[in-house]
């Protein structure tokens, strides 16, 4: 049986680092699952493009878990009650980093994300490749 918590963590961390900046609405500075400029938040990385809708913005992690199961999303095994703490933790890491990104830029933002995710991986006994 695959470790879905590890898989979800890998997808979220790698996705954030690859895109190099947080996903937010430039006008409101509010975080977004998908800002339509190519960025997604950590949890947004787990929302399949075909199931994304602007109506998901503002939905909490528990609502997404419900929608993933009900909608039979291909990522539903990653968006589960068992992964709720991980998902919520990654949401917080992303959402609290937006102003840091604005002030410090991509390179320092990536360092911050790596640092915060390394702290979380230790807490949850996960092993991200740090790539």
Backbone torsions as a table, in degrees:
resi	resn	phi	psi	omega
1	UNK	NA	127.0	-178.0
2	UNK	-69.3	150.7	176.7
3	UNK	-85.1	95.6	-175.5
4	UNK	-67.7	-28.6	177.9
5	UNK	-64.7	-45.0	177.9
6	UNK	-63.4	-44.0	-179.8
7	UNK	-62.1	-45.2	179.0
8	UNK	-61.5	-43.9	178.9
9	UNK	-59.6	-47.6	-179.5
10	UNK	-59.5	-45.5	-179.6
11	UNK	-61.7	-45.6	-176.8
12	UNK	-67.7	-48.8	-177.2
13	UNK	-66.0	-48.7	-179.7
14	UNK	-61.1	-39.5	179.4
15	UNK	-63.6	-44.6	179.0
16	UNK	-62.1	-45.4	-177.6
17	UNK	-66.1	-40.9	-179.9
18	UNK	-62.8	-41.2	-178.4
19	UNK	-78.3	-21.6	170.8
20	UNK	76.3	6.6	176.8
21	UNK	-165.3	160.6	-179.2
22	UNK	-75.7	166.3	177.4
23	UNK	-101.8	115.1	-179.3
24	UNK	-151.2	161.5	175.4
25	UNK	-83.0	117.8	-175.0
26	UNK	-60.9	-27.9	-178.8
27	UNK	-81.5	-43.1	-176.5
28	UNK	-97.5	-13.6	-174.9
29	UNK	64.2	12.2	177.2
30	UNK	-79.2	142.7	179.2
31	UNK	-71.3	149.1	-177.8
32	UNK	-134.8	144.7	173.9
33	UNK	-62.7	-36.8	-179.3
34	UNK	-150.6	115.7	-176.0
35	UNK	-93.6	6.3	177.9
36	UNK	64.0	9.8	171.7
37	UNK	-108.1	13.2	179.4
38	UNK	99.3	-3.8	179.1
39	UNK	-103.2	145.8	173.8
40	UNK	-130.7	152.0	173.8
41	UNK	-78.2	176.4	-177.7
42	UNK	-55.1	-52.3	-178.9
43	UNK	-69.1	-33.2	177.3
44	UNK	-59.8	-25.1	176.6
45	UNK	-61.2	-22.1	-177.1
46	UNK	-97.4	0.0	178.1
47	UNK	-94.3	113.6	178.7
48	UNK	-59.4	139.7	-177.9
49	UNK	-53.0	-39.0	-177.6
50	UNK	-69.4	-15.0	178.9
51	UNK	-106.8	-5.1	178.5
52	UNK	-70.6	139.8	173.7
53	UNK	-145.9	145.0	176.4
54	UNK	-56.2	-21.5	178.1
55	UNK	-68.6	-13.9	176.4
56	UNK	-74.9	-24.1	179.5
57	UNK	-60.2	130.8	-178.2
58	UNK	94.2	-14.9	176.0
59	UNK	-74.4	138.4	177.1
60	UNK	-79.0	175.1	-178.6
61	UNK	-59.1	-43.0	-179.4
62	UNK	-62.7	-37.2	176.8
63	UNK	-64.8	-39.7	178.2
64	UNK	-65.0	-40.7	177.6
65	UNK	-58.8	-45.4	178.6
66	UNK	-62.6	-47.0	-178.3
67	UNK	-64.3	-37.2	179.8
68	UNK	-64.2	-42.3	179.6
69	UNK	-69.5	-48.4	-178.0
70	UNK	-64.9	-39.4	-177.3
71	UNK	-86.2	-1.5	179.7
72	UNK	55.9	46.6	178.2
73	UNK	-63.6	146.4	179.0
74	UNK	-65.6	-16.5	178.6
75	UNK	-101.2	13.6	-174.3
76	UNK	-61.0	-26.0	178.7
77	UNK	-72.3	-14.8	176.4
78	UNK	-94.8	-29.0	179.6
79	UNK	-97.1	81.5	-175.7
80	UNK	-129.9	164.1	175.5
81	UNK	-57.7	-37.2	-179.7
82	UNK	-63.7	-27.0	-179.9
83	UNK	-97.8	7.3	-174.9
84	UNK	-56.3	-46.7	-178.3
85	UNK	-61.4	-43.9	177.8
86	UNK	-61.2	-48.0	-178.5
87	UNK	-61.5	-45.4	-179.8
88	UNK	-66.0	-39.3	178.1
89	UNK	-63.3	-42.8	178.8
90	UNK	-68.2	-35.2	176.3
91	UNK	-60.9	-44.6	-179.0
92	UNK	-65.8	-43.9	177.8
93	UNK	-56.0	-47.8	-179.8
94	UNK	-64.0	-53.6	-171.3
95	UNK	-64.0	-32.5	-179.0
96	UNK	-83.7	-1.0	-177.9
97	UNK	-98.9	-4.4	-173.9
98	UNK	-63.1	-49.0	-178.6
99	UNK	-67.2	-33.2	176.0
100	UNK	-60.8	-44.9	178.4
101	UNK	-59.3	-45.9	-179.5
102	UNK	-58.4	-40.2	-176.5
103	UNK	-82.5	-33.8	-168.9
104	UNK	-112.3	-18.3	178.0
105	UNK	88.5	178.2	-171.4
106	UNK	-62.3	-51.5	-174.0
107	UNK	-58.6	-48.0	-179.8
108	UNK	-70.9	-31.9	176.9
109	UNK	-63.6	-43.7	178.3
110	UNK	-61.7	-41.5	177.7
111	UNK	-61.2	-42.0	178.3
112	UNK	-62.7	-46.1	180.0
113	UNK	-60.5	-45.7	178.8
114	UNK	-59.9	-45.0	-179.5
115	UNK	-61.1	-49.6	-178.9
116	UNK	-62.9	-39.2	-179.6
117	UNK	-72.2	-31.8	174.4
118	UNK	-65.1	-39.8	175.5
119	UNK	-61.0	-44.4	-178.9
120	UNK	-67.1	-40.2	-179.5
121	UNK	-63.3	-36.6	177.0
122	UNK	-65.6	-43.0	-179.6
123	UNK	-62.6	-36.7	-175.1
124	UNK	-103.0	6.8	-179.7
125	UNK	55.7	49.8	177.0
126	UNK	-108.1	168.0	-179.4
127	UNK	-137.3	89.4	176.5
128	UNK	-83.9	145.3	-174.2
129	UNK	-72.2	-13.0	179.6
130	UNK	63.5	28.3	-178.5
131	UNK	-76.1	NA	NA
